[in-house]
């Protein structure tokens, strides 16, 4: 398959907030262009994207996966759902043996075992030693395999063919989120999945210095004579216009999904759904760090999507020289800077004939970006148009 890349760029202004904290509780930062910038890590935004898939029902639950250490309990629930006559202990034993047959290491957490012994309760379920990312279909397949050997699961999984089948199930029929964001299992490298998406750390287009809010809370039961605060503290925050970027390798996504999740549709269809879900979720999602404190609910002011056959290109260098505000904000200058830089990059390295582009923007400050591509009026229109263009590229003969 020919290489196909989707670049997604966004400018988004957030008010005072703390979207992504470091180990001290302060908003994460980075130095770029010699000045400190606000930063939101790629991990934080990828988590927001995956959560948005499920919360907004952009994809059917069967097309999504679960990342957890509690994989034995999760699989035991699937087994019990297929054979409700099995007891809980039996289901857990079947699940644990099957998970280990797939190459994953499990153990009972010492802290939980000690607490159960102290309380006189049942022994806790084994857990994997690391987060394991499995699709809904993979869990269903492993559950059926476990039930096939339920009479003597240990002997059944000692058979080389059955053990190989466990690994095969864990490495096929990947969910959309596994196909997009990949999976790494250090102990079983042969079931690793290369991520189709690369997400950049979002950084501010201008210099940012963190601030600190000193707050107090009053005890509701205080009398007039009790004038002191019931609690005092500080919370760090900043505000910024962020440049966000992600690169999606459509060819890698198609390879990860394989023949797709449904038997009755062409290969391009699950890829189209995955692309549309990702573009929608990347644009609309938002990390929720300290959101109850700051209520930083915003959407991007501008989105640019490019479909390429060469290689991904970020426009972050447009802001290596930080935007400096004259008191009228950063957005207008950021859009002007981005529009000029994007045109220069495409002239030097792009191919207008094979690189269609689409724009979604709001407000007069983003006007300069209108010349970069075909404008969409709504996010839904942008998502559908991009999805159709990707499907058409996939269906073209090589």
C-alpha positions in Angstrom: 0.0 0.0 0.0 1.2 3.5 -0.8 2.1 5.7 2.2 -0.7 8.1 3.2 -0.4 10.6 6.0 -2.9 12.9 7.7 -1.6 16.0 9.4 -3.9 17.7 11.9 -2.9 21.1 13.2 -4.9 23.2 15.7 -4.6 26.6 17.4 -6.5 26.6 20.7 -6.7 29.3 23.4 -7.2 28.2 26.9 -8.0 30.5 29.9 -6.3 30.2 33.3 -6.0 26.4 33.7 -3.8 23.5 34.8 -4.5 20.9 32.1 -1.4 18.7 32.7 0.6 18.8 36.0 4.2 18.0 36.7 5.5 16.3 39.8 5.2 19.5 41.8 1.6 20.1 40.7 2.5 23.0 38.5 1.4 23.1 34.8 4.0 21.5 32.6 6.3 23.7 30.6 9.0 23.5 27.9 11.7 25.9 26.6 11.3 26.5 22.9 12.9 29.3 21.0 14.8 30.2 24.1 11.7 31.1 26.2 9.5 29.1 28.5 6.2 27.9 27.0 3.1 26.3 28.4 3.0 22.6 27.5 0.5 19.8 27.5 2.1 16.4 27.1 1.2 14.1 24.2 0.3 11.4 26.7 -2.3 13.7 28.4 -4.0 14.5 25.1 -3.9 10.9 23.8 -5.7 9.9 27.0 -8.3 12.6 26.4 -8.8 11.4 22.8 -9.3 7.7 23.9 -11.7 8.8 26.6 -13.6 11.0 24.1 -14.2 8.0 21.8 -16.1 6.2 24.5 -17.8 9.2 26.2 -19.2 10.6 23.0 -19.9 7.2 21.5 -17.9 7.9 18.3 -17.2 4.2 17.9 -19.1 1.0 18.8 -17.8 -0.5 22.1 -16.7 -3.6 20.0 -14.2 -1.4 18.2 -12.5 -0.2 21.4 -10.1 -1.7 23.8 -9.2 -1.6 27.5 -5.8 -0.8 29.0 -5.5 -2.3 32.5 -3.5 -4.4 34.9 -6.8 -6.1 35.9 -6.8 -8.2 32.8 -7.4 -11.5 34.6 -10.6 -10.1 36.3 -11.7 -8.6 33.0 -11.3 -11.9 31.2 -12.9 -13.8 34.0 -16.0 -11.7 33.6 -16.1 -12.5 29.9 -15.7 -16.2 30.7 -18.5 -16.1 33.3 -20.7 -14.3 30.8 -20.3 -17.1 28.3 -20.8 -19.9 30.9 -22.7 -18.6 33.9 -22.6 -22.0 35.6 -18.9 -21.5 36.4 -18.0 -20.2 39.8 -15.9 -17.1 40.3 -12.8 -19.0 41.4 -13.0 -21.3 38.4 -13.4 -18.4 36.0 -10.4 -16.6 37.5 -8.3 -19.7 37.2 -9.2 -20.2 33.6 -8.5 -16.5 32.9 -5.2 -16.5 34.6 -3.9 -19.5 32.8 -5.1 -18.2 29.4 -3.5 -14.7 30.0 -0.2 -16.4 30.9 -0.5 -18.6 27.8 -0.6 -15.4 25.7 2.8 -14.6 27.2 1.7 -12.1 29.8 3.1 -12.3 33.3 0.7 -12.2 36.2 1.0 -12.1 40.0 -1.2 -11.4 43.0 -0.2 -7.9 44.3 1.5 -8.3 47.7 -0.3 -5.3 49.2 -3.7 -6.7 48.3 -2.7 -10.2 49.4 -1.6 -8.9 52.8 -4.7 -6.9 53.2 -7.0 -9.8 52.3 -5.1 -12.0 54.8 -5.5 -9.4 57.5 -9.2 -9.0 56.8 -9.8 -12.7 56.4 -11.3 -12.2 53.0 -10.9 -14.1 49.8 -7.6 -14.0 48.0 -7.4 -11.2 45.4 -7.3 -11.9 41.7 -3.9 -12.0 40.0 -2.9 -8.9 38.0 -0.5 -8.3 35.1 2.8 -6.7 36.1 2.1 -3.8 33.6 -0.8 -2.2 31.8 -2.1 -4.5 29.1 -4.0 -3.1 26.1 -6.5 -5.6 24.7 -9.4 -5.2 22.3 -12.9 -6.3 23.1 -12.7 -8.9 20.3 -9.4 -10.2 21.7 -10.9 -10.6 25.1 -13.9 -12.5 23.7 -11.6 -14.8 21.7 -9.5 -15.5 24.8 -12.6 -16.3 26.8 -13.8 -18.8 24.2 -10.3 -20.4 24.1 -10.4 -20.7 27.9 -13.8 -22.4 27.8 -12.5 -24.9 25.2 -10.0 -26.1 27.7 -12.1 -25.7 30.8 -11.9 -29.4 31.8 -8.1 -29.2 32.3 -6.9 -25.7 31.4 -3.3 -26.3 32.4 -2.9 -29.4 30.2 -4.9 -27.8 27.4 -2.6 -24.8 27.2 0.5 -26.9 27.4 -0.3 -28.1 23.9 1.8 -26.0 21.5 -1.0 -25.4 19.1 -3.4 -24.1 21.8 -0.7 -21.9 23.3 0.1 -20.5 19.9 -3.6 -19.8 19.4 -3.7 -17.7 22.6 -0.9 -15.5 21.2 -2.6 -15.3 17.8 -5.8 -14.1 19.4 -4.0 -11.5 21.4 -2.3 -10.2 18.2 -5.3 -10.1 15.8 -8.5 -8.2 15.4 -7.1 -5.1 17.0 -9.4 -2.4 18.3 -9.3 1.1 16.7 -7.5 2.6 19.8 -4.9 -0.1 19.7 -4.4 0.4 16.0 -4.1 4.2 16.5 -2.0 4.4 19.6 -0.1 1.1 19.5 0.7 -1.4 22.2 4.0 -2.3 23.8 4.5 -5.4 25.9 8.1 -5.8 26.9 7.8 -9.5 27.8 6.0 -10.4 24.5 7.6 -8.2 21.8 6.0 -10.2 19.0 2.5 -8.9 20.0 3.6 -5.3 20.0 1.7 -3.0 17.7 3.3 0.0 16.1 1.3 3.2 16.7 -0.3 4.7 13.6 -0.6 8.1 15.3 2.1 10.4 16.6 0.9 13.3 18.8 3.2 16.2 19.5 3.3 17.9 22.9 1.1 21.0 22.6 3.0 24.2 23.3 2.1 27.8 23.6 2.9 30.0 20.6 4.2 32.7 23.0 6.2 33.0 26.2 4.3 31.8 29.4 5.2 32.2 33.0 3.2 30.1 35.5 1.2 31.9 38.1 0.0 30.9 41.6 -3.5 31.4 43.0 -3.7 31.7 46.8 -7.1 30.5 48.0 -9.0 30.2 51.3 -12.0 28.2 52.3 -14.3 29.2 55.1 -15.9 26.7 57.5 -19.7 27.0 57.1 -20.1 26.3 60.9 -17.9 29.2 62.0 -19.4 31.7 64.4 -18.9 35.4 64.1 -16.1 35.2 66.5 -14.2 32.6 64.4 -12.8 34.7 61.6 -10.0 32.5 60.4 -10.2 30.3 57.2 -10.9 26.6 57.5 -8.3 25.9 54.8 -5.7 27.7 52.8 -3.6 26.7 49.9 -2.2 27.5 46.5 -2.7 26.2 43.0 -0.5 27.0 40.0 -1.9 27.8 36.6 -1.3 29.6 33.3 -3.2 30.6 30.2 -2.0 30.2 26.6 -2.8 29.9 22.9 -1.5 26.4 22.1 -0.3 25.0 18.8 -1.4 21.3 18.7 -0.3 18.8 16.1 -0.8 15.1 15.3 0.3 12.9 12.3 -1.7 9.8 11.4 -0.2 7.2 9.1 -3.3 5.9 7.3 -1.3 3.0 5.7 -0.1 1.9 9.2 -3.6 2.2 10.6 -5.0 0.0 7.8 -2.2 -2.6 8.4 -3.0 -2.6 12.1 -6.7 -3.1 11.6 -6.0 -5.8 9.1 -9.2 -6.9 7.3 -11.3 -4.8 9.7 -13.7 -5.6 12.5 -16.6 -6.6 10.4 -16.8 -9.3 7.7 -19.4 -7.5 5.5 -17.6 -4.4 4.6 -14.6 -3.3 2.4 -11.2 -2.7 4.1 -11.5 1.0 3.6 -14.6 1.2 5.7 -13.2 0.5 9.2 -10.2 2.7 8.3 -12.6 5.5 7.4 -14.5 5.2 10.6 -11.2 5.2 12.6 -9.9 8.3 10.8 -13.1 10.2 11.3 -13.2 9.2 15.0 -9.6 10.3 15.5 -10.0 13.7 13.7 -13.2 14.4 15.6 -11.8 13.4 19.0 -8.4 15.1 18.5 -10.1 18.4 17.7 -12.8 18.3 20.3 -11.2 16.5 23.3 -9.7 18.3 26.2 -7.5 17.1 29.1 -9.5 17.5 32.4 -6.7 18.3 34.8 -8.1 20.7 37.5 -11.1 21.3 35.3 -13.4 21.7 38.4 -11.2 24.5 39.6 -10.8 26.3 36.3 -13.6 25.3 34.0 -11.3 25.7 31.0 -13.9 24.4 28.4 -12.7 25.7 25.0 -12.6 24.5 21.4 -9.8 25.2 18.8 -10.0 28.5 17.1 -8.6 27.0 13.9 -8.0 23.5 12.5 -6.0 22.6 9.4 -6.0 19.0 8.0 -3.6 18.0 5.2 -3.6 14.6 3.4 -0.1 13.7 2.2 1.7 11.0 0.3 5.2 12.1 1.2 5.9 12.5 4.9 4.3 14.3 7.9 5.1 18.0 8.3 4.6 20.0 11.5 4.2 23.8 11.4 5.5 24.3 14.9 8.6 26.2 13.6 6.3 29.1 12.8 6.4 29.8 16.5 10.1 29.2 17.2 10.2 33.0 17.4 7.5 33.5 20.1 4.5 35.6 19.3 4.5 38.8 21.3 1.3 40.5 22.2 0.7 44.2 21.9 -2.2 43.9 24.3 -4.7 42.6 21.7 -4.0 38.9 22.3 -2.0 36.3 20.6 -4.5 34.5 18.2 -4.5 36.9 15.3 -0.7 37.1 15.1 -0.4 33.3 15.5 -2.8 32.7 12.6 -1.0 35.2 10.4 2.3 33.6 11.3 1.0 30.1 10.7 -0.6 31.0 7.3 2.7 32.5 6.1 4.8 29.7 7.3 2.5 26.9 6.0 2.5 28.5 2.5 6.3 28.7 2.5 6.7 25.1 3.6 4.2 23.8 1.1 5.9 25.7 -1.7 9.3 24.3 -0.8 8.4 20.7 0.2 4.8 20.1 -0.6 2.8 18.9 -3.7 -0.4 20.8 -4.3 -1.6 18.1 -6.7 -1.5 15.3 -4.1 -1.9 17.3 -0.9 -5.5 18.4 -0.4 -6.2 20.5 2.7 -9.3 21.4 4.7 -9.8 24.3 7.2 -12.2 24.8 10.1 -12.0 28.2 11.7 -14.0 30.7 13.8 -13.8 34.5 14.2 -12.1 37.2 12.2 -8.7 36.6 13.7 -8.3 33.4 11.7 -9.0 35.0 8.3 -5.5 34.5 6.9 -5.8 30.7 7.3 -8.7 30.6 4.8 -6.4 30.4 1.8 -4.7 27.2 3.0 -7.5 24.8 1.9 -11.2 24.1 1.5 -13.2 25.6 4.3 -15.7 23.5 6.3 -18.5 25.2 8.1 -18.8 22.6 10.9 -16.7 20.0 12.6 -19.0 17.3 11.3 -18.5 18.5 7.8 -14.7 18.5 8.2 -14.7 15.0 9.7 -16.9 13.5 7.0 -15.0 15.2 4.1 -11.7 14.0 5.4 -13.0 10.5 6.0 -14.3 10.3 2.4 -11.0 11.5 1.0 -9.1 8.9 2.9 -11.4 6.1 1.8 -11.0 7.2 -1.9 -7.2 7.2 -1.5 -7.3 3.7 -0.1 -9.5 2.4 -2.8 -7.3 3.7 -5.6 -5.2 1.0 -7.3 -1.5 1.3 -6.4 
